[in-house]
């Protein structure tokens, strides 16, 4: 979340961003919030001392790869 907000905020301060499609904002915001919440629950641990195991790491990495593939496919379609 910080990376998205900082990069977009700094870029907007340098040169205002105009005409961003609504679909881009709603899609990216929803996916990033879902991934952040998933990371929070995995990292908090709930009795496992806050460690992310290999399965959870693979789930996060797979989600990231799927999101990037979805973006590429939606842009080229």
C-alpha positions as CSV (number, residue, x, y, z in Angstrom):
1,X,0.0,0.0,0.0
2,X,2.8,2.4,0.9
3,X,4.6,1.8,-2.4
4,X,1.4,2.5,-4.4
5,X,0.5,5.6,-2.5
6,X,4.1,7.0,-2.4
7,X,4.8,6.4,-6.1
8,X,1.5,7.7,-7.3
9,X,1.7,10.6,-4.8
10,X,5.2,11.7,-5.8
11,X,4.4,11.3,-9.5
12,X,1.3,13.4,-9.1
13,X,3.2,16.1,-7.3
14,X,5.7,16.3,-10.1
15,X,3.2,16.2,-13.0
16,X,-0.6,16.0,-12.4
17,X,-2.1,12.7,-13.6
18,X,-5.2,13.2,-15.7
19,X,-7.8,10.9,-17.2
20,X,-7.1,7.7,-15.2
21,X,-9.8,5.2,-16.1
22,X,-12.1,4.3,-13.2
23,X,-11.6,0.6,-13.9
24,X,-7.9,0.8,-13.3
25,X,-8.3,2.5,-9.9
26,X,-11.0,0.2,-8.7
27,X,-9.3,-3.0,-9.9
28,X,-5.8,-2.2,-8.5
29,X,-7.1,-0.9,-5.2
30,X,-9.2,-4.0,-4.6
31,X,-6.4,-6.4,-5.4
32,X,-3.8,-4.6,-3.4
33,X,-6.0,-4.3,-0.4
34,X,-6.9,-8.0,-0.6
35,X,-3.2,-9.0,-0.9
36,X,-2.3,-6.6,2.0
37,X,-5.0,-8.2,4.2
38,X,-3.8,-11.7,3.3
39,X,-0.2,-10.8,4.1
40,X,-1.3,-9.3,7.4
41,X,-3.1,-12.5,8.5
42,X,-0.2,-14.6,7.3
43,X,2.4,-12.5,9.0
44,X,0.5,-12.0,12.2
45,X,0.7,-15.7,12.7
46,X,-2.1,-16.3,15.3
47,X,0.1,-18.4,17.6
48,X,2.9,-19.2,15.1
49,X,5.1,-16.3,16.2
50,X,4.5,-14.4,13.0
51,X,6.3,-16.5,10.5
52,X,5.2,-17.0,6.9
53,X,5.8,-20.6,5.9
54,X,6.6,-21.9,2.4
55,X,3.0,-22.6,1.5
56,X,1.9,-19.1,2.4
57,X,4.8,-17.6,0.6
58,X,4.0,-19.6,-2.4
59,X,0.3,-18.5,-2.2
60,X,1.4,-14.8,-2.1
61,X,3.8,-15.3,-5.0
62,X,1.2,-17.1,-7.0
63,X,-1.3,-14.3,-6.3
64,X,1.2,-11.7,-7.4
65,X,2.1,-13.7,-10.6
66,X,-1.6,-14.2,-11.4
67,X,-2.3,-10.5,-10.9
68,X,0.5,-9.5,-13.3
69,X,-0.7,-12.0,-15.9
70,X,-4.2,-10.7,-15.5
71,X,-3.0,-7.1,-16.1
72,X,-1.0,-8.1,-19.2
73,X,-3.9,-10.1,-20.7
74,X,-6.4,-7.3,-20.0
75,X,-4.2,-4.7,-21.6
76,X,-3.6,-6.8,-24.7
77,X,-7.2,-7.9,-25.1
